[in-house]
Each structure stands twice: as structure tokens, then as C-alpha cells.
Amino acid sequence: MDLYFDNAATTRLSENALKAYIDTERDFFANPSSVHGEGIRAHKELERNRERIASLLSVPASSLFFTSGATESIAAVFSSLLLAEPGKVIISAIEHEAVSSWLRPLESHGWKTARLKAKGGFVKKEDLEAELTPDTRLVAIMAVNNVTGAIEDTAGLIGTVREYEKNLKHRIFFFADSVQALGKIPYGIASLDIDGASFSAHKLNGPRGIGMLYLKRPEAFRAIAPAGGQEKGKRGGTENLPAIAGFRAALEEWIPDAAANQARIASLNARIRDAITSAGLKVLSPENASPYIISFASPLPSEVYTRMLSDKGISASSGSACSNNTKGEGERILLAMGFRSSEAKQAVRISLSNASDEESVDTLIEAIKEIGNGR
């Protein structure tokens, strides 16, 4: 039986999410922007799903905007800067490429940029404070790192920004790529003074191709291309209503039982950590990490080790799935955390989901023992 441990890349679509997708595709087929009866029904269903998701996240429905995924949500925020007078953008050195790739085009339009050190996976508040300047317009620091699972002190970092801006005449937009946080760590955006956050459904058993952008103050956000005016002008294009329904169904499964599942997954994570260290290998994920992600330095090039696991019916990753299409991206993040080049080149990521169980972890641990030191 194939065992799947690449859930940070994507998860299996749950049966409930699939049913919600199919039922909505069949029963609400019309364009939600149409003014005839079927269109009005579809629009009501769209808003019903938005309100249900907002309720699960304890935020106003007016703060949620559906996109094709986190990458588009991030692009919406960063591209909007091109409409503003150039200032300064600060990100961490370990951001996903969906964020870091925006620095070059912004620089070409006159923006100043800075990358914060993140030794071990954590940004220090004093490093952020040192980079803040009166012309800073945006700070982007991910909530949970997709390679090691390191959990940032988002509340503390936001507090640093808010303290600095007390003497400014403008608010600094604090954005957090929250793809690996939602449902996987205690993370309530309602309790954070956060301006924007991105989410993707396929990270928690929802459909691919659907995500959300959270905006605390949507009235102050100007999209670079509103297109047809859907999503209140923040994201044009016909809404993917079936996928939105699947997202809602997936969240209904994840959010209510999040604490219990996080505790169970943490126990499995601890067993995997013990197996890795017992094999004489180095765990790269910090102690303060998402229980759903554990990375380690294998004794072989990561591609070789993951192929050996694959030969045993186990799917794992040599880094983020997106970085596998971009040479050196996963290594870049690990090097920025302070790991040696050899460790970065030999990194393997194991990522769990709520479907992970003792039996599957037993098989994974046995495989790690069998591969041993690779000699």
C-alpha cells in the first residue's frame, strides 16, 4: 500500500469536500453574477459559503475574498503596491517563492526591499525593528514555514510593527502567508492585528485551485486589476462556486476538531523525530514547529533518499513541491536558516495530515531504519 507523507505539498480531497463540490456543480451551475433566477440562487449560495467559512474563522464575511489559491492571494497584495508611491517592503529570508519572487519587480519600479535573517527559522523582533523606516509600507512574514514547519511569533512581530508606526501618519500593512498555519497550529487571525493573510484549500483536504485572501480593512485595499468587479472588486473573474463549497466542507471537518487532531499529530511527529535521531540523522525542524511538518538531513542527496522511500511505497518530499520546479529554492530557505550546504542538499521533508495514523507511521519508521545511514 502506498503511504503518503507529502501533505505540506497537497492533501487528498476528502469525501465530504468532493460531495460538496459535485452537489454544488450540479445544483448551482449558473454564474453568480447573472441577474436571472438561477444566477441569484448561485450568488446566495456563494455568500452562504463565505459566511460559513467566516464563522469558522471568527472573522467578518466581508473580510474574505476567494482566489485561485495562496499564490494568487499573495500576488494580489504585492501587485497592488505597483499602484502606490514607492516605499519599502520587508520580508523574511525564508519566505515561499510566491512572496520572494515579487522583490525584483518591485525593485524595478523603485521600491526598496529588505530580507530579514531567520536563523533556525525564526525572525527576531529586534531585526525587524532595525529595518523599519518611515517609508515602510509592507511587512510580509509567513506564519509557518513550509520547509521546516517553524512557527513564527506572528503576534510579537505585528506588535513590533504597530509600536513603530505610532509615530507615522500611515499604517504598515502586515501580511502573513498562512497556508501551513490554518487548522494545523493554534492560529486565530481574528485575534491578530494582521492586515492580510493567504490560504489554500488543498492543504487541508479541500480542492485544488481555490484559496482565500483575508483583508482586515478591505476598503483600503486597491486591486491592480479588478476585471469584472467580482469579489467586490478585489478579484475579478467568475467565482469557482463548486470549489468554494469544497473548501467550506473541508474547513468544517478541520476547524472544530483542530486542537484534538494537532495533539494526535504531535504524538506521531514525536515518534518520527525519535526514529530519525535513533538512525543518527539530524532533525532540521525546530522544537517549536508545526506538528504536521518534520524535515531532516538524510545521509544521501535528498532526491536519492526520497526515491528510496518511494521504492518502499512511501511518498515524501525533498522540500516544498513548488521548489522542486525551481532549482535550489528549498536549499535557499535552509541556508537562510543557517544550515550547512550539505544539510540543505540532503534535506527530506515528512509532512502529515489528519489522515495519518499509527500504522502508517510504523511503516515510515521501519523504512527509515532500513535505509539507515545510506551506506
N, C-alpha and C positions, 0 to 999 in steps of 0.2 A: 504494500500500500504506500502510495506517495504521501510524504508528510511535508506540510507547507509551513516554513518559518521565514517567510519574506513579507510579513503583513504590514511592515512600515512602507513597503512599496505599494501594495494594494491588498485588499481583503476580498474574500469570497462574498458574492452578493447573497444576502440572507433570503430565505424563502418568503418571509413577510415583506421584505423590500421588493422582491421580484413580483409578488402578488399585487402589491400596491401599484407598481409600475404598469403591469398588464391591465389591471382593472381601470386605472385612470386613462390609459391609452385608448381603451375600448369605450369607456363611458363619457369621457370629456375630451373628445377628439378635436373640438373646434379651437380656433385661435382665441386666446383670452382677450385680445384687443378688439375683436369683432363686436359690433353693436347689436347683432341679432340674438335671438333667444339662446342658441347653443353657445355663442361666444360669451354671453353674460353668465351662463352656467359655468363655463370653464373659468371665467375670471373669479367667480365666487369660490370655486374650488382652489384656485391658486392662492387666494387670500386666506382661505381656511387652513391650508398647509402652512403658510407663512406664520399665521397666528399660533398654530400648534407648536411649531418649532420655536417661536419666540417665547412661548410659555415654558417649554422645556429648558430654555437657556435663561429664563427670567430677565428678558430684555424686551423693550417695546418692539412690536412688529414693524414699526416704521423705520427701525434701525437695520433691518436685514434686507439684503439685495442678492438675488440669485444670479450666479455667473456659471461659466462652464467648468470652473474649478479654481483652486487656490492660485494657480499661476495667472489666470485672468484677473482675479481679485487683486493680486499684487500689482499687476500691470496697470489696472485702473488707477490705483493710488499713485504710483510713480509717474505714470504718463501725465497725470493731472498737473504735476509740477512744471511741465513744459508750458503751461498757460500762465504761470506765475513769474514774478520777477525773481531772477536767480538769487539764491542764498546758499545755505549749507545743508548737506544731508549727511547724517551719521548712521552707519550700520555696524554690526559686529563683523569680525573677520571670518566667522563661521556660518554665515547665512547661506541658505539654499541659493542655487544659481538663479532661481526665479527672482530673487531680490538683488543679488550681487551683480548680475548682468546689466542692471539699469544704471550703474555708476558711469560707465563710459558714455552712453548717450547723453546723460545729464551733464557730464563734464564738457561735452562738445557744445552744449548750449549755455555754458558759462557758470554752471553750478560748481561749488566747492564740495569736496567729499572727504570723508574720513572713515577708516575701518578701525574698530576698537579691538584691542587684543582680547583673547578669551582663553587664557591658559587653563588647561584641563576641561575647557568647555564653558567657562563662566566669565561673564563680563563684570568687571569691578566698577562699583559706583563712582569711585574716585577717577577712574579712567574716562568714564562718560562725562563726569563733571568737568574734567580738564579740556575736553573737546567742545563743550558747549560755548557758543559765541552768540552775540546779539542777532546775527543774521541766520541762525539755525532755524530751519523750517520743518525738518522731519527727522525723527529718530526711529530706526527700524531694528529691533532686536527680537529674534524668534523666541517663542515661549519654551519650546522643547526641540533640541537638536535632532535632526533626522538620522544622523550617523551614529552618535553615541547615546542619545536619549538624555543628555544633560539638561536639567531643568533650570532655567534662568530665574533669578529673583525679579520677576516682572514688576511686582508691586513696588519693590525698592528702587528699581531703575526709573519707573514712572515718577516716584516721589522725588528723585533727584532732578528730573526734568521740570516738574512742577515748582519745585523750590527755586530753581534758576529763573524760571520765566516770570516770577513775581515782579521783577523789575523791568519786564519787557512790555511792549504795547501789543504784542501778538502772542497767540498760543502756539506752542510747538506740537506738531502732530506726532503722537507716539503710535507706532504701528507694530503689531506682532504677528508674524507668520505663526498661526496657531494650529496648523494641520495635525501635528503629532500630540497636541495637548487635549483637544476636545474628547471627553469621555475616558481619557487614559491617565489623567492625573487630576487631583482636585484643582479645578480651574474655572472660576466663575467670572466671566467677563463683566457681568453686571456689577460686581464688587470692585472692579478695577477702573481707575480713571483713564481708560485706554481709548484712543480715538478711532482706531481701526484694527481689524483682525481678519484673517483669511482662513477658510475652512474648505475641506474636500470630503464629499460623501464616501468615496471609495476607500477611505482609510478606516471606516468603521462599518463595513458590510452594506454600504449603500451603492448605488450605481456609479459607474464612471461617467465623466463628462458633466458633472453637476457639482457646484460649490456655492459658497456664500461669501459675501463681503459684509462685515459688520461696520457700521459707521455710527459713532455716538452722536455726532452732530451732522446729519445728512444735509441739512440746509446750507452748511458751509462748504460742502464738497462739490466741486465742479468737474464733471466728467469731460474728458477731452473729445469724445465722440458719442453724444447721446443717441445718435441714429434715430430710430423710430419713436423714441421717448418712453419705451417700456421701462419698468422698474423705476418709475418717477424720474426718468431722465438720467439715471445713474448708469444704466446698462441697456443699450438698445438691442433689439432682436427679439423674435418670438420666444417666449418663455418655454422651457422644456418641462412642461407640466408633469408628464409621467415620471421623469427622473426626480423632479422636486418631491413628488409623492413618495417615491422610493427612499429619498433622503429622509423625509419625515418619519417613515416607518422604521428606518434603521436607527434613528435617534430615539424613537420610542422604545426600542429594545435596549439601547446602550445606556441612556442617561439615568433612568430610575434605579438601575442596579449597578451603577458605576462604582460606588465605593466597595461593594462586596466583590465585584469582579477584579478591581485593582488589587485588593488584598490577596485574592486567589492567584492572580498572575504574578504578584510579587513573590509568592512562595515558590512558584515554578522557576522564576528568574533566579532565585537564590540557589536552587538546585543546579541550574545550568552553570552559574558562576563557580560553584564548588567543583563541578566536573572539569571546568576549564582550568582552574588553578591546580587541581589534582593532576592534570595532564602536563603540568609545568609550563602552562601558557599564561600570557599576561592579559588581564581584562582591561580594556580601554575605556569602557563606560564607567563614569564615576559612581560612587555610592549613592549620591543624590541624582538619580536618573529615573527616567520613566521605567516602570516595571516591564513595559512592553518591548523595550529595546536593550540588547546587550551585545556590544562589539568586543572583539578580542584580536590579539595579534597571533595569527596562526604560524606554524613552523614553515610554511610554504608560501609562494606567491598566492595572493587571495584567489585568483582565477583557478589555480590548480586545486586549492583546498575546497572551494565551492563545487568544483567538478567532481571531486572525490565524494563529497557529501551527496551530490546529485546521483552518482552511481549507486549510492545506497538508498535512493528514493527520497532524499531529503532536499528540499528547496531552501536555500539561504542566499545571502547577497554579499557581494564584495564591497558594498557601500550603498548609497542611495540609488534607486533604479534610474533616476534621471541622470545621475553622474556616470552611470555605465555607458551612456551615449556621449559623454564628454570626457575625453581622456584627462586623467589627473584631478578631476573635480573632487572626488572623495578623498584623495590624498591631500589636496589643498586644505580641506577642512581639518583633517587630523594634524597636519603640520602646523596649522594655525593654533591648534590646541597645545602644541609643544611636544608632540610625539616625534620620535625619530623617523627618518625616511624609511628605514626597513620595516618599522612597525606599521607605517601608513600603507606601504605597498603590500603588506601581508594581512591587512585587516579583513575580518569577516564579521558580518552583522547577522545576528539572530533576532528576529522580531516576532512577537507573539500576538495572538488575538484572543478574544473571549472564547473562541472555539478550541484553543489549546488546552490539552489535558495531560494528566499524569502519564498515560500510556505513550503518547507521542513524545513527551519529554524523555521518558525512559529510553526510547529508541534513539533519540538525538544524542543523549549522554553516552550510550553504548557506541555510537558511531564515532564520537569524539575520542573515546578510549581506544577504539580500534585503529584510528588513524594515528593517534599518539603524537610523537614528535616529528612524524613525517619521514623518518629515516628508514 
